[in-house]
Amino acid sequence: MTSFNRSTSRRLKKLTQIPSVWEGDRRPLSSSPTQPRDSEANGECILWVDGSQGIVRGMDVIAPDIGPEAIVRTLMRAMEHPHSPAKPARPQRIVVRDREIQFYLRGVLQDLDIAIDYAPELPLIDELFRGFSDILDSQIPDLPPQYAQILQDKAFAIWQAAPWEFLEEQQILSIEINKWDVGTLYASVMGMLGMEYGILFYRSEDSLKRFRAAVLKDDESTQRLEEAFLKQDCLFLTFEQADDTEEDEDEIGDLADLPLSEIDPTFGNIHPLEGLRSVLYDEEALVVLVALESLSRFIRDHRRQLHGASFPTLSRRYRISIPQSEESTKSVSITVSTMPQMAAELEEMAGFGVEAQEIEDSDSPTFRSLRDDLIPEDSFLSLGVVSWEMLEYLYKGVNCHKVGEIKQVGDGLPVILIQTSRPKAKTVIENLEAAGGLKAICFNPGADPFDNNRYDLGLLQTQNDELFLFGEFLDDEPTHVEARKKWNQRCKNTKGYCGLIIAKGLTGASRGNPQLKDMMALFEARSLSPKDLGVGTLQLMPQLQFE
């Protein structure tokens, strides 16, 4: 048994011993089944009370699996640093209601001249714990107990369906319910940007559009954005990293990379007059439940159509069962529909609806247009090399688009690395595959007539002969100049073969240095010189144009 150091015993014996009896106990705060499993109410409370004066001298809340030493630590604070208005002191007698605690304290406190007695009841502590339990048990749970488990299950079904992989926030789905004073909900899916994952169920089109307009204003301050956020009228489901996950959130990067066991769904409501609350009441829980179930079925039935380049017109009616309902109605009919017209309106508000400018040059028939909408703006970009050994691993474990046998000369295959979030990386890969794959990589001269700067423009040419801008580099920047020299030499070694690697992990610990597990696709291609491409110097204007 652990005992006090002699110096600690001497220090405690110097405290004034007062003629009082202290009650001590350790017990659960609440046994209510309505408390969440990670709630602090499921901890245990240690109390030391001066029964003679009727005051609490020390209190701690601990996890149930902490050993008996905890009750001694709290007792020491009750003696040396008690809660006001008590003064430092040690009692003549201690009473506990647990035989194991009694024997443990007798062994630990044997040098302090304190009697340790047993009593089946502790009147003061019993009364205090009754009060604690009443307070805790009267707290409203985050979800109604009768719907909590099924709502969790529906949330995880949505997480696994991952609608954010193919639906953007402005691609709204209407969910017609017509029950519980709710007409139609307008679902906006968050997550394609790889930042926040969830679904907002707006109660009106007006609320959705007003919030979109507010966040798109350039002059919005943080305070005004917060005000706009709280003026939304919606129910929500969001996903967060579980509190007990050991990894640092900054090191995880994309939440979608975590296993299901480390994901926590959160439900709630936002209303201009209520603000934000992470609690759903009975009717709200039923509304979210049938909305999630009908949305899951709609995604299952129309996943292929929703994956397309355009947002199609689709509609489907479902009969959804209502579990444990006190109403006579056992099911409700729900209609889920896409809203292409609203999506177009929201895209126009955001300025998305501008088509790529066509490049008019009759002497360059090998491509149709120059675009800058393939590579996400916030991507990490680098010129480098993949060793021949690593290349073999990529062939075995990554989505590879090979162009043929490459002679292994030099230190490896020259590559352009594009690192972004996982959802954006998947979109880039899908767009390249839809264009037939990657045909060539080229660095072409560019000029800005406004500041007289000269640029080295990185271009990707797809198999359908479209050109995409992936980077703008000052042509006299030393780091880039050196990287370009190495690129040219490596391409010469490989007889013009090079590659493009698309990787995830932009916000994680592997940012700028993706590991094999982060690499999602390799597109092999040919390296073209500006002469081979034959487009001349490009002018950097509001749109890229030829001289």
BELJO-V841066 format. One record per residue. N is the residue number from 1. RES is the residue in one small letter. SS is DSSP state (hx for helix, st for strand, lp for the rest). PHI is phi in degrees with one decimal (NA if undefined). Layout:
n: {N & N}
res: {RES & RES}
ss: {SS & SS}
phi: {PHI & PHI}
This chain:
n: {1 & 2 & 3 & 4 & 5 & 6 & 7 & 8 & 9 & 10 & 11 & 12 & 13 & 14 & 15 & 16 & 17 & 18 & 19 & 20 & 21 & 22 & 23 & 24 & 25 & 26 & 27 & 28 & 29 & 30 & 31 & 32 & 33 & 34 & 35 & 36 & 37 & 38 & 39 & 40 & 41 & 42 & 43 & 44 & 45 & 46 & 47 & 48 & 49 & 50 & 51 & 52 & 53 & 54 & 55 & 56 & 57 & 58 & 59 & 60 & 61 & 62 & 63 & 64 & 65 & 66 & 67 & 68 & 69 & 70 & 71 & 72 & 73 & 74 & 75 & 76 & 77 & 78 & 79 & 80 & 81 & 82 & 83 & 84 & 85 & 86 & 87 & 88 & 89 & 90 & 91 & 92 & 93 & 94 & 95 & 96 & 97 & 98 & 99 & 100 & 101 & 102 & 103 & 104 & 105 & 106 & 107 & 108 & 109 & 110 & 111 & 112 & 113 & 114 & 115 & 116 & 117 & 118 & 119 & 120 & 121 & 122 & 123 & 124 & 125 & 126 & 127 & 128 & 129 & 130 & 131 & 132 & 133 & 134 & 135 & 136 & 137 & 138 & 139 & 140 & 141 & 142 & 143 & 144 & 145 & 146 & 147 & 148 & 149 & 150 & 151 & 152 & 153 & 154 & 155 & 156 & 157 & 158 & 159 & 160 & 161 & 162 & 163 & 164 & 165 & 166 & 167 & 168 & 169 & 170 & 171 & 172 & 173 & 174 & 175 & 176 & 177 & 178 & 179 & 180 & 181 & 182 & 183 & 184 & 185 & 186 & 187 & 188 & 189 & 190 & 191 & 192 & 193 & 194 & 195 & 196 & 197 & 198 & 199 & 200 & 201 & 202 & 203 & 204 & 205 & 206 & 207 & 208 & 209 & 210 & 211 & 212 & 213 & 214 & 215 & 216 & 217 & 218 & 219 & 220 & 221 & 222 & 223 & 224 & 225 & 226 & 227 & 228 & 229 & 230 & 231 & 232 & 233 & 234 & 235 & 236 & 237 & 238 & 239 & 240 & 241 & 242 & 243 & 244 & 245 & 246 & 247 & 248 & 249 & 250 & 251 & 252 & 253 & 254 & 255 & 256 & 257 & 258 & 259 & 260 & 261 & 262 & 263 & 264 & 265 & 266 & 267 & 268 & 269 & 270 & 271 & 272 & 273 & 274 & 275 & 276 & 277 & 278 & 279 & 280 & 281 & 282 & 283 & 284 & 285 & 286 & 287 & 288 & 289 & 290 & 291 & 292 & 293 & 294 & 295 & 296 & 297 & 298 & 299 & 300 & 301 & 302 & 303 & 304 & 305 & 306 & 307 & 308 & 309 & 310 & 311 & 312 & 313 & 314 & 315 & 316 & 317 & 318 & 319 & 320 & 321 & 322 & 323 & 324 & 325 & 326 & 327 & 328 & 329 & 330 & 331 & 332 & 333 & 334 & 335 & 336 & 337 & 338 & 339 & 340 & 341 & 342 & 343 & 344 & 345 & 346 & 347 & 348 & 349 & 350 & 351 & 352 & 353 & 354 & 355 & 356 & 357 & 358 & 359 & 360 & 361 & 362 & 363 & 364 & 365 & 366 & 367 & 368 & 369 & 370 & 371 & 372 & 373 & 374 & 375 & 376 & 377 & 378 & 379 & 380 & 381 & 382 & 383 & 384 & 385 & 386 & 387 & 388 & 389 & 390 & 391 & 392 & 393 & 394 & 395 & 396 & 397 & 398 & 399 & 400 & 401 & 402 & 403 & 404 & 405 & 406 & 407 & 408 & 409 & 410 & 411 & 412 & 413 & 414 & 415 & 416 & 417 & 418 & 419 & 420 & 421 & 422 & 423 & 424 & 425 & 426 & 427 & 428 & 429 & 430 & 431 & 432 & 433 & 434 & 435 & 436 & 437 & 438 & 439 & 440 & 441 & 442 & 443 & 444 & 445 & 446 & 447 & 448 & 449 & 450 & 451 & 452 & 453 & 454 & 455 & 456 & 457 & 458 & 459 & 460 & 461 & 462 & 463 & 464 & 465 & 466 & 467 & 468 & 469 & 470 & 471 & 472 & 473 & 474 & 475 & 476 & 477 & 478 & 479 & 480 & 481 & 482 & 483 & 484 & 485 & 486 & 487 & 488 & 489 & 490 & 491 & 492 & 493 & 494 & 495 & 496 & 497 & 498 & 499 & 500 & 501 & 502 & 503 & 504 & 505 & 506 & 507 & 508 & 509 & 510 & 511 & 512 & 513 & 514 & 515 & 516 & 517 & 518 & 519 & 520 & 521 & 522 & 523 & 524 & 525 & 526 & 527 & 528 & 529 & 530 & 531 & 532 & 533 & 534 & 535 & 536 & 537 & 538 & 539 & 540 & 541 & 542 & 543 & 544 & 545 & 546 & 547}
res: {m & t & s & f & n & r & s & t & s & r & r & l & k & k & l & t & q & i & p & s & v & w & e & g & d & r & r & p & l & s & s & s & p & t & q & p & r & d & s & e & a & n & g & e & c & i & l & w & v & d & g & s & q & g & i & v & r & g & m & d & v & i & a & p & d & i & g & p & e & a & i & v & r & t & l & m & r & a & m & e & h & p & h & s & p & a & k & p & a & r & p & q & r & i & v & v & r & d & r & e & i & q & f & y & l & r & g & v & l & q & d & l & d & i & a & i & d & y & a & p & e & l & p & l & i & d & e & l & f & r & g & f & s & d & i & l & d & s & q & i & p & d & l & p & p & q & y & a & q & i & l & q & d & k & a & f & a & i & w & q & a & a & p & w & e & f & l & e & e & q & q & i & l & s & i & e & i & n & k & w & d & v & g & t & l & y & a & s & v & m & g & m & l & g & m & e & y & g & i & l & f & y & r & s & e & d & s & l & k & r & f & r & a & a & v & l & k & d & d & e & s & t & q & r & l & e & e & a & f & l & k & q & d & c & l & f & l & t & f & e & q & a & d & d & t & e & e & d & e & d & e & i & g & d & l & a & d & l & p & l & s & e & i & d & p & t & f & g & n & i & h & p & l & e & g & l & r & s & v & l & y & d & e & e & a & l & v & v & l & v & a & l & e & s & l & s & r & f & i & r & d & h & r & r & q & l & h & g & a & s & f & p & t & l & s & r & r & y & r & i & s & i & p & q & s & e & e & s & t & k & s & v & s & i & t & v & s & t & m & p & q & m & a & a & e & l & e & e & m & a & g & f & g & v & e & a & q & e & i & e & d & s & d & s & p & t & f & r & s & l & r & d & d & l & i & p & e & d & s & f & l & s & l & g & v & v & s & w & e & m & l & e & y & l & y & k & g & v & n & c & h & k & v & g & e & i & k & q & v & g & d & g & l & p & v & i & l & i & q & t & s & r & p & k & a & k & t & v & i & e & n & l & e & a & a & g & g & l & k & a & i & c & f & n & p & g & a & d & p & f & d & n & n & r & y & d & l & g & l & l & q & t & q & n & d & e & l & f & l & f & g & e & f & l & d & d & e & p & t & h & v & e & a & r & k & k & w & n & q & r & c & k & n & t & k & g & y & c & g & l & i & i & a & k & g & l & t & g & a & s & r & g & n & p & q & l & k & d & m & m & a & l & f & e & a & r & s & l & s & p & k & d & l & g & v & g & t & l & q & l & m & p & q & l & q & f & e}
ss: {lp & lp & lp & lp & lp & hx & hx & hx & hx & hx & hx & hx & hx & lp & lp & lp & st & st & st & st & st & st & st & st & st & st & st & st & lp & lp & lp & lp & lp & lp & lp & lp & lp & lp & lp & hx & hx & hx & lp & st & st & st & st & st & st & st & lp & lp & lp & lp & st & st & st & st & st & st & st & st & lp & lp & lp & lp & lp & lp & hx & hx & hx & hx & hx & hx & hx & hx & hx & hx & hx & hx & lp & lp & lp & lp & lp & lp & lp & lp & lp & st & st & st & st & st & st & st & lp & lp & hx & hx & hx & hx & hx & hx & hx & hx & hx & hx & lp & lp & lp & lp & lp & lp & st & st & st & st & lp & lp & lp & lp & hx & hx & hx & hx & hx & hx & hx & hx & hx & hx & hx & hx & hx & hx & hx & lp & lp & lp & lp & lp & lp & lp & hx & hx & hx & hx & hx & hx & hx & hx & hx & hx & hx & hx & hx & hx & hx & hx & hx & lp & hx & hx & hx & lp & lp & lp & lp & lp & lp & lp & st & st & st & st & st & st & st & lp & lp & st & st & st & st & st & st & st & st & st & lp & lp & lp & lp & lp & lp & st & st & st & st & st & st & lp & lp & hx & hx & hx & hx & hx & hx & hx & hx & hx & hx & hx & lp & lp & lp & lp & lp & lp & hx & hx & hx & hx & hx & hx & hx & hx & hx & lp & lp & lp & st & st & st & st & st & st & st & st & lp & lp & lp & lp & lp & lp & lp & hx & hx & hx & hx & lp & lp & hx & hx & hx & lp & lp & hx & hx & hx & st & st & st & st & st & st & st & st & st & lp & lp & lp & st & st & st & lp & lp & lp & lp & hx & hx & hx & hx & hx & hx & hx & hx & hx & hx & hx & hx & hx & hx & hx & hx & hx & hx & hx & hx & hx & hx & hx & hx & hx & lp & lp & lp & lp & lp & lp & lp & lp & st & st & st & st & st & st & st & lp & lp & lp & lp & lp & lp & lp & lp & lp & st & st & st & st & st & st & st & st & lp & hx & hx & hx & hx & hx & hx & hx & hx & hx & hx & hx & lp & lp & lp & lp & lp & lp & lp & st & lp & lp & lp & lp & lp & lp & lp & lp & lp & lp & st & st & st & lp & lp & lp & lp & lp & lp & lp & lp & st & st & st & st & st & st & st & lp & hx & hx & hx & hx & hx & hx & hx & hx & hx & hx & lp & st & st & st & lp & lp & lp & lp & lp & lp & lp & lp & lp & lp & lp & st & st & st & st & st & st & st & lp & lp & hx & hx & hx & hx & hx & hx & hx & hx & hx & hx & hx & hx & hx & lp & lp & lp & st & st & st & st & st & st & st & st & st & st & st & lp & lp & lp & lp & st & st & st & st & st & st & st & st & st & st & lp & lp & lp & lp & st & st & st & st & st & st & st & st & lp & lp & lp & hx & hx & hx & hx & hx & hx & hx & hx & hx & hx & hx & hx & hx & hx & hx & hx & lp & lp & lp & st & st & st & st & st & st & st & lp & lp & lp & lp & lp & lp & lp & lp & lp & lp & lp & lp & hx & hx & hx & st & st & st & st & st & st & st & st & st & st & lp & hx & hx & hx & hx & lp & lp & lp & lp & st & st & lp & lp & lp & lp & lp & st & st & lp}
phi: {NA & -70.1 & -128.1 & -66.9 & -64.1 & -59.1 & -64.9 & -67.5 & -61.8 & -62.7 & -65.2 & -68.7 & -69.8 & -75.0 & -67.2 & -63.3 & -92.3 & -101.4 & -78.7 & -134.2 & -111.8 & -105.0 & -98.0 & -137.7 & -161.3 & -135.9 & -154.8 & -62.5 & -70.0 & -154.6 & -110.4 & -67.4 & -73.1 & -82.4 & -74.5 & -59.9 & -64.9 & -100.2 & -71.4 & -64.0 & -63.7 & -86.1 & -82.2 & -119.0 & -113.1 & -106.3 & -126.7 & -125.3 & -123.6 & -82.2 & -69.0 & -73.1 & -99.3 & 70.4 & -127.8 & -84.2 & -95.2 & -157.6 & -152.6 & -142.9 & -111.9 & -131.5 & -74.0 & -60.6 & -89.6 & -77.0 & -72.5 & -68.6 & -59.4 & -60.9 & -68.1 & -73.3 & -60.6 & -66.8 & -62.4 & -61.1 & -65.7 & -63.3 & -82.1 & -89.8 & -135.7 & -72.0 & -65.1 & -62.7 & -97.5 & -66.7 & -109.1 & -55.0 & -174.0 & -125.2 & -83.9 & -83.9 & -146.2 & -122.2 & -121.3 & -129.0 & -110.0 & -117.7 & -61.4 & -63.5 & -64.4 & -59.1 & -67.1 & -63.7 & -67.1 & -59.9 & -71.2 & -74.1 & -100.0 & -61.4 & -92.5 & -104.3 & 57.5 & -116.8 & -78.4 & -115.0 & -116.0 & -112.2 & -144.4 & -67.8 & -133.1 & -124.2 & -53.3 & -66.5 & -66.9 & -58.5 & -66.6 & -63.1 & -68.5 & -61.4 & -65.5 & -58.9 & -63.6 & -61.8 & -66.3 & -66.5 & -72.5 & -87.3 & -68.3 & -78.0 & -68.5 & -60.7 & -130.8 & -56.9 & -52.9 & -72.4 & -115.4 & -59.3 & -67.0 & -69.1 & -65.7 & -60.5 & -62.6 & -66.3 & -64.2 & -67.1 & -64.5 & -65.2 & -59.2 & -73.2 & -72.0 & 47.8 & -63.5 & -68.4 & -72.7 & -137.2 & -114.3 & -89.9 & -61.0 & -83.9 & -88.9 & -84.1 & -113.5 & -90.8 & -125.4 & -85.2 & -110.7 & 56.0 & -158.2 & 54.7 & 61.7 & -115.2 & -85.9 & -125.8 & -99.1 & -118.4 & -90.2 & -115.8 & -92.9 & -103.8 & 143.1 & -63.8 & -81.3 & 71.7 & -113.0 & -114.1 & -111.5 & 161.6 & -136.8 & -101.8 & -108.2 & -73.4 & -84.7 & -153.5 & -63.3 & -61.4 & -62.0 & -60.7 & -68.8 & -64.6 & -66.5 & -59.7 & -63.7 & -66.2 & -74.6 & -86.4 & -71.8 & -67.6 & -94.3 & -72.2 & -83.2 & -59.5 & -64.1 & -70.5 & -64.5 & -64.5 & -63.4 & -63.0 & -60.7 & -75.2 & -89.5 & -66.8 & -123.3 & -156.5 & -96.6 & -146.2 & -129.0 & -126.7 & -119.9 & -135.7 & -72.0 & -59.5 & -62.6 & -90.4 & -69.7 & -76.1 & -71.2 & -69.6 & -58.4 & -67.1 & -89.4 & -81.1 & 78.9 & -78.5 & -58.4 & -65.7 & -82.3 & -80.5 & -69.0 & -57.9 & -65.8 & -106.7 & -110.4 & -118.7 & -83.0 & -127.8 & -110.8 & -179.5 & -140.8 & -126.3 & -148.3 & -55.1 & -94.2 & -103.9 & 78.2 & -99.2 & -140.4 & -96.5 & -136.7 & -114.3 & -87.4 & -53.0 & -66.9 & -63.6 & -63.2 & -65.1 & -61.5 & -64.6 & -60.7 & -71.2 & -66.3 & -66.6 & -65.1 & -67.7 & -65.5 & -60.7 & -66.1 & -64.0 & -62.8 & -60.7 & -78.1 & -125.2 & -55.8 & -63.9 & -66.0 & -71.6 & -77.1 & -68.6 & -67.6 & -103.1 & -96.3 & -78.7 & -87.7 & -137.0 & -154.5 & -152.6 & -104.4 & -131.8 & -101.6 & -108.5 & -73.2 & -106.8 & -78.2 & 48.0 & -85.6 & -79.6 & -81.2 & -72.4 & -73.0 & -101.2 & -152.9 & -140.1 & -91.6 & -121.5 & -113.9 & -110.5 & -140.6 & -79.4 & -129.6 & -59.8 & -66.4 & -64.3 & -58.1 & -64.6 & -64.2 & -67.5 & -65.6 & -66.2 & -59.6 & -85.1 & 78.6 & -85.0 & -82.9 & -91.4 & -76.5 & -60.9 & -73.0 & -74.0 & -97.0 & -99.5 & -155.3 & -64.9 & -85.6 & -124.9 & -80.7 & -81.8 & -148.0 & -102.0 & -154.0 & -116.7 & -127.4 & -128.2 & -108.2 & -91.3 & -95.9 & -57.6 & -61.8 & -91.9 & -70.0 & -91.1 & -126.2 & -152.5 & -102.3 & -159.2 & -145.6 & -109.8 & -60.8 & -63.7 & -66.8 & -63.8 & -60.2 & -64.6 & -65.2 & -63.3 & -58.0 & -85.6 & -120.6 & -126.9 & -64.8 & -112.4 & -119.0 & -88.7 & -112.5 & 140.3 & -75.1 & -109.4 & -68.9 & -83.8 & -119.3 & 86.8 & -87.5 & 152.9 & -86.0 & -67.1 & -137.7 & -99.3 & -104.8 & -116.1 & -114.0 & -145.4 & -74.6 & -59.2 & -61.6 & -67.6 & -61.7 & -63.0 & -65.8 & -59.5 & -62.3 & -62.7 & -67.0 & -65.8 & -66.2 & -65.6 & -85.9 & 91.9 & 104.9 & -97.5 & -98.0 & -156.8 & -122.6 & -142.7 & -109.3 & -124.6 & -66.4 & -139.7 & -140.9 & -109.8 & -67.5 & -86.0 & -121.8 & 61.9 & -81.4 & -109.9 & -126.1 & -110.4 & -96.3 & -85.0 & -124.7 & -114.3 & -111.5 & -87.8 & -66.0 & -90.8 & 67.9 & -93.4 & -108.6 & -125.3 & -80.6 & -116.0 & -169.9 & -121.5 & -125.7 & -63.1 & -72.5 & -112.5 & -75.8 & -55.9 & -62.5 & -70.2 & -58.5 & -65.9 & -63.5 & -68.3 & -61.9 & -65.0 & -58.5 & -62.1 & -66.9 & -66.0 & -65.8 & -65.4 & -62.3 & -92.3 & 60.4 & 93.3 & -88.4 & -151.8 & -154.1 & -123.1 & -108.6 & -105.4 & -129.5 & -100.9 & 92.6 & -61.4 & -101.4 & -95.9 & -66.9 & -92.1 & -56.3 & 81.7 & -146.5 & -63.6 & -91.2 & -56.2 & -66.8 & -87.1 & -81.8 & -105.0 & -159.6 & -127.2 & -112.3 & -82.0 & -157.1 & -100.6 & -92.3 & -109.3 & -84.0 & -55.3 & -65.3 & -62.8 & -70.3 & 70.4 & -110.5 & 75.2 & -78.4 & -94.6 & -89.4 & -83.4 & -125.4 & -52.3 & -128.5 & -70.3 & -138.5 & -82.4 & -66.0}
